[in-house]
């Protein structure tokens, strides 16, 4: 039935002949639509070198190293990675280090600490080692068995490090944060959540003394009210994002979330949105674990590729200096049937996109995706061109660019340049006596842009870095990863380099800034990306009639139609306007397209056009937004082959105001389905527990603790379903039944051991709990929020003494959730706070069992 439905839809998607705009939806004729617009540049997405999560690492002994809690640190044009404990080596007190230029291909760089010495109690089971460059030295922090932190110091990022402190406390997962004013902080997990402390480092007799200040809690850095650990951060375009992980490393739903702030200090005024999860995969979509119930075991390798336990991340700017990436691990960990797979963990890398208060992941990348973009220019010192008292790149930057200049100081002095056109036109950085001055020279006339304090420190071998982020009308200047100055000024194109007496090192630039490299990047389907991150170039990436160029606009030098809202940008598109994205599909399939759209977009008709060939109509339906100005909703479905394509969004009628797009595979749909449930239906899988079928129907959870049975597909969106429900007398007498129906459900998690307790609400989506005395409707995000109920008085039940059955119908249409009992509406709720838009239907039993019969499903 499903294949026939897909074929029928696919036969209707190829566009034909004439192109014209009609005034309303009734005049829309798919066969008369032209996929190519006037003056449009049609192109094919260029294929790039690929990688696929997870990525194996090898240590200096040639062993595969189980990468846990990866931390990435950039220094002198390269990335260094450090990892937690590994197997038996965790007891040897050693900390590993690898080096890379692109975040994907890593080489062994050595044991950063303790190689050959098994008597290092301070690093036995060394948890979450992280490194920072501070005042010319490298400082490493790690937590021994999660019980407080030790600090180490080295002249080099790959060591050898020497311990410079005793145990300073702070529980586990310490991460350094160097504020722009030069103050150093450490954030870590504590029993009450994430807390941060000021760090004081004092030079003394060729070493350093380190102490921590009093902790301050970050109440808004939490993950579903659960145990939270593994803090990280990055700053971009005036927003700072604090990331964290939880709830337990042995949990299938170990995941990453975030909070954000617009304050100068990243730990001030943090905002925590409802669904702040960026990375999660519990593995329920591929190979469910049946061991112990029907003997259908799968191999350890298959279980590992089942891809769960994604967490403890680190964030970094990519090789092109402009993109943002996060590295994290996945794990063999706990299965649904509570089988411990072991401690093996692997390294993963995913691109992040930002849009104000929104931080989103470019899928989990556990399929073939593009490697991080390289910079436009990368040179060692010997490749620079000498002349006229300067050492310069042999290429110019564009008008918009980001540059990184690495150098050593000589007697505390150094000179660097950007925007160098000739001896009368350039921007010069001068480091001298712990001051950094920035001077712009135009036709020989000087203008001082900044004169600020910096510290080069006591390590003469230290390579310092100046980073310049330059847009059309603004520039930001960084020294040793601290933003030291900003100016509303145009730097302009030119060469970059150094004074001839400066000890130059790696020199890098890319012709992007403030996130503009996100525009041409290939977006991976099953991810989320900002609507404004469409391909560069009018007629190639966009046609917008009312577009205007905005000073310091998000598109940096291009006209756009963006609207700045309270927490991010929206793109406004009117009839005839279009924008285009490069995309990568993991499989040939139907995909749901959801969008965060404004309430005044209702009634708009939108087209999705794949490769300028296939057109799919979509609609912003008339539905309730409740109190929300913008709401996430499914617009419709499109079909796409595996691999790289262009995806064009074109407005046919009305106005579309949209902040971001999300995609989900397996959205082909089922049309209408009727099942008696006297035998097992197609597309049913039991993740945990036991369901059986006989003439009475489907019995859920008769003999064991709990059962989770899924039906349908991850990409199902707007639908209604009904089923006849009966609670037998035994369950009614027990009085503690907690089962019912999941819908729009994903990422189910279950475990029950001493470390990871069972969680009745361990998934994302909605849950209608059928109780002895009524119904309870919840919104779940690995916790619960009750959003509706039906309560019966006087100890009554819907089921009498077990002899009655009732018909329950659930309707999920955009943000509108409705529940009916025997045809009567009993619960109605509009979810105006980040509604879940797609997911499975689940039959859940705990604390007893229920019998289901006559299942009916239909798409809306």
N, C-alpha and C positions, 0 to 999 in steps of 0.2 A: 504493500500500500504506500509506504513512504517513498520508494523509488519512483513509482508511477506519478506521485504528486510532484516530485522534483522535476521530472521530465516535462510534465504539463506546464509548469511555471517557466522552465528554461526556454521552451519553445516560443514564449511570448516576449522575450527580452531584447531581441535584436531590433535596432531602430531602422527606419526606412526614411526615404525621401525628404520632404519639405520641412522647413523650419519656420514656425510662426508662434507668436504668443497669443493666447486667448485670455479673456478677462476672468474666467472662473473655471473651477474644476470640472464642471459638467462638459466643457468643450475640449477637455484633454483627450487626445487620441494618441496612444503610444506609437502606433505605426506611422504617424505623421511627424514625429519628432526627429530632429537631426542631432546626432551626438557631437558633431563638430561645430563650433561657433565661428562666426565671421572673424577673420584675422587671427584665429587661434593657431599657435605653434604646437603641432602634434609631435611627440617625441616618445622614445622608448626608454624606460628606466635603465640606466647603466648598471651592469652587474659588477659587484665588488667582491673582494675576498671575504669569506664567511667564517664564522665560528658557531658552535652550538654548546649550550650548557648541558652538563657540567664539564669542567676542564680539569684534567689530571695534572698534578705536580709531582716532581721527583726531587728527593733531597740529595745531599752529597754522598750518601751511601748507595744511591741508585734505587732506593725504595720509593714506592708510591706513597706520598705523604697525605694524610687525611687533613685537608684544610678546614679548620674550624675557626670561627670568629676572625675572618681575614681583615687585615688593616693595610691600607695603601697610603703611601707617603711619596710625594713628588719632590725631587731634588736634582738640580743641575740637568734638567731635560730628560730625566728617567723616573720610573716609578719603582718603588721598593715595597715589598709585601712581607708581612710578618703573620704568623699563625699560632694558634693555641696548640696545646698538647697533641701528641700522636701516638696511639698504641703504647707499647712498652717504652718508647723513647720519652714519654712524659715523665718518667721517674728518673731520667738522667739529667734533669735540670738544664736542658738545652733549648735555645730559641732559634728558629730558622729564619732565613731571609732569602728572597728571590728578587730579581730585577727584570724590568721589561721596558720597552719603549711604547707599547700599544695597549697594555692592560690585558692582552690575551695570550701572547707568546712570552713565556717566562723562562728565565735561566737561573740556575742555582748561583747564589751570591755568597753563601757561607753560613756558618753558625754564628749568629750575632752575639750569642752569649753561651759560655759553658761547655763548648765541645771538649770531650775527653775526660770531663770531671763529673763523676756520679755523686759527688758530695756537695751538691748545690741546693740545700733545702729551700732557699728563698725562691728558686725557680722550679722545684719539683711540682709537677702539674701546674705549669705556668699558664694562667688564663688570660686571654685577650691582650697580648703584648701590643703596644702602640708607641709610635715615635713622633717627636716634634723637633724642629730646628728652632733653637731659642738662644739668642745672643751668641751665635757662632758655634754652638755645640748641639749635639744630638742627645736628647733625653728620651729614654725608654721607660715606660711604666707597665707593670704587669702585676697580676694578683695571684699570689701563691695559694692554690686550692680554693680561690674565691674568698679568702679571709684576710683582706687588707692588701695594701700595695707597697711595692718596693720600686725605687727609682734608680736608673742606671745612666751612665754618661759615656759618650764616645766622640772622637773626632770625625768618624765616618758613619754613614747611614747603615752599613752592613757590619759595623763593629770592628774590633771586639769592644763590647760595652763593659764597663766596670760599675759595680754597685756603689752608690753614694748615699744610701739611706737605710735605715732600719724599716720595719713595717710601720707605715704611717696611717693605717686604717683605711676606711672608705669601702669596705666590703668587696665588691667585684666589678670588673669591666670598666676600669678607669680610662677616660679619654681626655687628652689635653685640649684646651681652647686658648688660643693666643688672641686677645682682644686687640683692636686697632690702636689702643693707647699704650700697648706694650705690656699690660698686666697679663699674667698667666693664671689659668684656672684649670681645675680638674673636675669633671663630672663623672659620677659612677652610680651604680645601682645600690640601693640600701633596702632595708626591710620595709621602709615606708614609700618607696618609689625612687625616682632619679633625684639626686642632690648634687650640688656643685660647691666647690671650695676654692678659695684663692690659694695659689701656690707661691711660696717664696723660695728663691734659689740665690744663695750667696756664695761667691767665689772665696775659697779659703785654702791657701797653701797648695795651689795646683790642683785642687779638687773642688767639690761643691757641697754645700750643706743645703738640705731641702726640708721644708716644713709645710704643713697644710693648715689653713685657717678653719674656722667653724663652718659646718655644712649648712646650706640653705636649700630647702626642698623646692622642686619644680612640680607644683601640683597639676599643671596642665600638660605635662609630658607623661601621659599614661596611655595604656593600650587596653581598652575595654575593661577597665577597673581590675586588671589582673597584674600579676608580678611583671615588672618592667625592668629591662636591663639593656646592655649594649648601646649606650647613647652615642650619637654622632651628629654632625652638623655640616652645613655649607651655606653660603650667602650668595644671592644672585638678584640683581635688579632691584635692590632696596628691600628685599625680603630675606630673612634668615629662616632656615628649616632645621629643626632639631628632630632627628630620627631616633628610634628606639625599637626594641624587640621584646618578645615575650610569647607565651606565658611560661613555658618551660622547654628547655632544649630537647627533652625527650617526647615532646608533644608533636603530633602530626601537623597541628595548626600553629606551630612556632612561626611567627610572622613579623613583619616590619610595619610600623606606623610612624606618624610624624605630627608635629605641631609647628606653628610658624609665628613669626613676629615681624613687625616693621620697625622695631626699636633698634638703636645702634648697638646695644648690648644684647646678644642673642638669647639670654636667659630672662629677659624682661618681657612682661606682657604677652606671654605665649597664648596662642589660640589653639584649641583642640576641637576639631570638627567631629561629627558623629561617626562617619565611616572614614577614618583616617588611615586605613590599611593600604599600603602600597604594594606589598609582596606577600602572597600567601598561596600555598598549594598543599592540599591534604592528600592528593593522589587518588581521590575517589573516582576520577574520570577515566582512568585507564585500566588498571588491573586490580580489582578488589581482592582482598585476602579472604579466602574461604577456609583456610586451614582449621581443622577441629570440628567442622560441621559437615562438609561433604568430601573432604580429602583432596580437593582440587588445588593442590599446592602449586605455587609458581617459584621460579628460581630466585636466588638472592639478587642476582643482577637485575631481573625484571622488577623486583620489589624496589631496588634502588632507583631504577628509571621511573618508578611510580611517582617519584618527585614530590616529596613532602618535607616538612620541617625546614622551610626556607626562612632563614633569619640571621640575626647578628650581622649587620651590614656596616660598611664603611663607604663614605662618599668622597668623590674626587672629580675635579675637572679633567676632561679627557685629553688625549694627545694634542688635539687642535686648540687647546687652551680655553675653548668656549663651551663645548658640550659638557654635560654632567653625567657621571656614571656612578652606579652603586654596586659594590661587590658584596657577596653574602654566601652562606653555605646552605646546601641541602643535606639531608641525612637519612640513614637507614632507620633509625629510631623506632618509635612505638607504632605498631599496626593497629587496625581496628579491633582485632581479636586479642590485643594486649600481648602480642609476641614481641619481645625485644630483639631487634635485628643486630644490635651492636652499635659501636660508637663511630663508625666510618662517616666522614663528612667530606664534601667536595666543594670546590670553588665555582662560583657563578658570577656572571657580570650582566647587568641590565642598564640600559639608558634611562635616565629620568628626564621628564619634561616639567617645566614650571609655568604657571600662569597666576601670578599674584599669590593668593592663599591656597592654590591647588598645586599639589605635587603628585605626579602620576608616573606610572611605570610603563615602559615600552614593551609590554608583555614580559613573560618570564624567560624568553629566549631559549627555551629548551627544544628548539628546532633551528635550522640553519638561518642565521641572520648576519647582517653586515658587521664586520669588525669596526671598531672606533675609527673615526676619520683622522687621517694624518694632517699635520699642519701644512700650510702652503710653502713654508720655508723652514729648514732645519739645518744648521751648520755648526761644526766645531770651529775652534778659533783659527785653525790653519786654512779654513776656506774663506775667511774674510779678506776683503780687498783693502790694502793700505794706500794712503795718499792724503796729502793736505792735513796731516796731523791727526787723522782718524782711521779707524778700522771699520769698514762698512760691509753690509750685505751686498751681494751683486744683484739683488732684486728689490723693487719697491713694494711697499704695502699698497693696498687699495685705500680709499677714503675711510672706510670702516675696517678696523683691524684690532687684533689683540697681539701684543708683543711680549716676549719674555727674554730678558737679557741677564745672563749669568756671568759672574766675575769675582775675582778676588781683589781685595784692597791692598794697596802698598802704602805702608805708614798711615793707614787709615783713610787713604784717598782712592777715588775712582771716578771715572766719567763715562756716561752712556748717552746715546742719542736715539731719538725716533724722529720721524718726519723730516729726515735730512734730505734737502734738495740741493743745496750748495752751501758755501761758507757764510752766506748771509741769511739763510732760511733753514731753521731746524728747531728742535726742542732738545734741551740739554739737561741731564741729571748730573749733579755733582754731589758726591759723598765726601765729607771732610769734617773731621773732629766731631763725629756723632751728630752731624747735621746732614739733611738731604735738601738740596735746593732744586727747584724745577724752573727753568727759564725758557720762554718761547722767544725766538729771534725771528723777526719778520723784516726783510729788507734791511738787515743790519741793526734794527732797533729792538732792544730787549724789553721783555715784560716778565716780571717775576710772578709765577703761578703759585709757588709754595716754598716755604722754608720751614722744615719740621725736624724735630728730634728723631734720631734713629740710634740703634746700638749695634755695633759690629762685633763686639765681644773680644775675648782674649785668645781665640783660636786663629792663628795666622793662616792656616790652611783652609779656612771656611770659604765656601763659594756662596756669595750672596746673590739675591735675585731682585731685579726691578721688573715689575709687570705693569704694562700700560694697556688699558682697555679704552678704545677710542671709537666713539660713534660719530654721527654727522655733526652734532652740536654739543657734545659733552665728552669728558674724559675722566678716567679714574686712574690713580697711580698707587702702586703697592710696593712696599719694601719688605722683603722676607715674610711675605704672606699677610702683611698687615696693610689695610688701606690707609694711606697717609695723607692723601689729598684728592680733591675732585674739583673740576672746573667746568663751567658752561662755556666751552670753547671748541672750535674746530681745529684739530691737529692737522688733518690732511695727509695725503699720501707722501711717501718718501722712503728712503733707506733707513735701516737701523744699524746701530753698532756702538763703538766705544772710542774713548780717547786713546791715542797710540801708546801711551804709557800704562794703560790699564791692562791687567792680566785677564783677558777675555776667556770665556768658556763657551758653553753651548748657547746658541742664539736661535730663537724661534719666533715665527709669526704666522698668523692665519688671518685671512681676510674676512673675518667675522667678529662680532662683538655683541655683548649683551644678549646672547642667545640666538643670534641670527643663523647660526649653523644648524639649528633645529628645522629651519624651513625646508631645505632641500633634502634633509635626512629621510631615509626610508622608514616609514612608520610600520611597526609590526602589528598585524591584526591579532586580536585578542588583547590589545593594549588600549591605552587612553592617551590622547594628545590634544593640545590646545587648538582651537579652531583657527587662531591667527597664524599657526605654524604651517602655512601653505607654501608651495614652491615659489621661489623668487622670479620676478620678471613679469611685467604686464604682457598679456596675450599668451605667455607660456604657463604661468602659475595662477593667473587671475585676470578677470575682467570685472571691474566694479565701477559703475557709471559715476557714482557720487564720491569716489575716493579722493582724498586730499592728503597732501604731505603735511605731517604734523611735526613740529619741533620736538626733538627727542622722542619721536614716535616709536612704538614697539617694533615697527617694520624697518626702522633705521635707514632713511633715505628713499624709501618707496612710499607712494601714496597708499592710503588704506582707509578703511571705514570702521576702524575699531572704536569701541565705546569703553571707557574706563569705568568700571563699577566699583563697589566698595571692597571687593577682594579679587579682582582680576579683570582681564579684558574680554569683551565679547566682540564678535564680528557681525556687522549688520549687512545683510544681503537683500536686495530687492529684485523684482522680476527681471530676469535676463542676466543678473550677476552670477558669476561662478568663481569658485576657487578649486585648486587641484592639489592633491597630495600624492607623494610616492609611497606605495604600500607594499608589504610583503605578507603573503598568505601562507600559513604553515601547511594547509591541506586544501585540496579542491573541495569546496563545500558552500553551503548557504551560510551567510553571516548576518547577524542582527546588527543594525546601526542604531545606537542610542546617542542622544545629544542632550546637553544641558542648555535648554532653550528658554526664552523669556515668555511670559504669559501673553504678551501682545504679538507673539508669533503664531498664535492659534489660527488655524485655517490656511496656513501657507502650504503650497504644494511644492515639493522639492524632488529633484531628480538626482540619482546616483548614476554616474556614467563610468564604466570600466573600460580602460584602454581606448577611449573614444570610439567604442563599438557598441557596447551593450548598455541599455538604459533601463533603470528601475525606478518606478514612481514611489514616492514616499510622502507622508502627510503629517503635519503637526495637528493632531486631532483636537477637537473641542472637548476638553476635559478639565476637571477642576485642578487648579494649582494651590488651592487652600490659601494660606498666607504667604506663599513663596512667590518671589518675583521671577526667579529662574528655577527650573525643575528638570531633573533628568528623566527622559522618556524615550521609549523605542519609537523610531520613525518608520521602520520597516526592515526588509531583508534584501540582500543582494547576493548574487552567485559569482564566484570568482575561482579561477584555477590556482593551483599551487604555484608559488613563486612571486616575482615582482611585477607590479602593474602601476598604472596611474588610476586614481580614484577622484573623479570630479564631482563636486557638489554644485548643482545649478538650481536656482529658484525659478519656478515656472510662474507662480502667482503668489501674492501676499508678500510679507516681509519675514525674513528669518534672522533672529538675533540669537547667536549661539556662542557659548564659551568653550566647549570642548566636545569631542566625539569619542565614543567607546565602541568597540566591536567585540562580538562573541561568536565563536564558531558553533556548528551543530544547531543551526537555527532553521533548518529546512521545514519543520513543522509536520504535524500529523493530521491536519484537517479535522475530521470528526472521528472519534474512536468510541466503540462500545465494547465492553468486556464484562462477561458474567463473573469473572474471578473464580470460577470453578476449576480453572486450570491456569498455569502460569502464562501471562501475556508476554508478547515480544517486548524488548527494550526494558525489561525489569531486571534489576540486579540487587542482591542483598549484600550490603556492606558489612553488616554485623548482625549476628543473631540468626533467627530462623522464622521463615514464613512457609506455610504449606497450604495446599488447595484441595478442596473436596466439594461435594454437592452443596454444602452449606455456604461456600465461598472461600475467601482468603483469610486464614487465621494468622494474625501477627503476634509473635512473642508469647507463645503458650508456655514454654518451659524454662526460659532463661531470663537473665537480668534485663536485657533490652534488645530491640531489633530495629534496624534501619533498612528499609527497602525503598529504592528509588525507581521511578518510572519517568520515561521521557528523555529529554536532552538538555544540556546546559544552556542552549541558546533559545529555549522557549520563552516567549515574552508575555503577551496579553492573551489570557485564556480563562475558561471556566471549566470546572469539573465537579461532578457529584458522585456520591456513593452511598449505598445503604449501610448503616453502621449499627452494630449490636455489641453491647457489653454483656457477657455472660454473668450469671448469678455469682459465680466465684469471684470474679473481678469486682463486682459491685459490693460484695460483702467485705472484701479486703479494704475497700475505700480509699486506695491511694494510687489509682491509675493515673498515669501522667502522659499517656500517648496521644496521638492525633495525627494531624496532617501538616506536612511542610509544603510550601509552595514558593516559587522563585528562589529555590534553595541551592546553595553551592558550598563547597569547602567544608563538608561534614567532618567533624573530628570526634574520635572516641578513644578513650583509654581510661583504665581504672587500676592504678597501682599506687604504691606508697608515694611516688613522686608526682604523678599526674592523675588527679581524681576525675571521675566521670563528670560530665557537664551536660545536663538536660538540654541546654541551649547552645550546644557546641557546633554552630554553623552560622552562615550568613543567609538571611532571607526572612520569611514569615512562617509562623507556626500557630495553627489552631489546635489548642489543647482540648481534648474531650475528657471532661471530668465526670464524676458521679453526680455532681449537682449542677452542671451547666457547661458552658464553653468559655474559654479564655483565648484571646487573640494577642499574639506577641510579635514584636519585631526583634530579630535576633542578629547579633554581631559578635558571636562568642560570649555574649551575655544576653540579657533580655530586657525589654521595655514593653509593659502591657499597654495595648492600644484599643482594647475592646473586650466586652464580656457579656455573657448571658448567665444570670444566676436564678436558679429555681429555689423557691421557698419551702420551708417545712420538711426538709429532708427528701424532697421529691427527686426523681431522676427521669430523664428522657426514656429510660429503658425499662420502666416498671421493675419487676423482679427478674429481669433477664429475658423475659419472653417477647419484648418489643424491639423493633428496629426503627430507626429514623433515617430519613434522607437528608444528608448534609451537602449543600452546594456552596462552593467558594468561587467568587468571581474576582479576578485581578486584572484591572484595566487601567493602564498607566498608574496614576497615584491612587486610584479609587479601589478600595478593598471592601468587598461585600460578602456577607455570610447569610445563608438561608437555611432554615430547618423546616422540612416538609413544605417547601415552597414559600414560607413566610420569611421576609427580611428581618433578621435579628441583630446584625451588627453592620454598621457602615462607617468607614473611616477613610479619610483622605490623608495620605502620608506626604506632607509637604517638606519633610526634612530628608533630603537625599534618599529617595525611595530606591529599593532594589528593583531592577527592571526585567531580569530574566533568570531562569533556573529551573531545576527539576521539581517534580511533585514527589513527595516522600510519604510513606506510611510508617509511622513511628509507634513503637510500643515500649512501655516501661511500667513496671509495677502491676502487671496483669496482662490480659490479652483482649483483643477485639477481633470481631469477625466482620469482614467487608464483602459486599456483593453488589453487582450491577454498577460497575464503574462507567461513567460517561465523561467524555472530554471533547471540547470544541474550542477552536481558536476564535478570538474576537478580532 
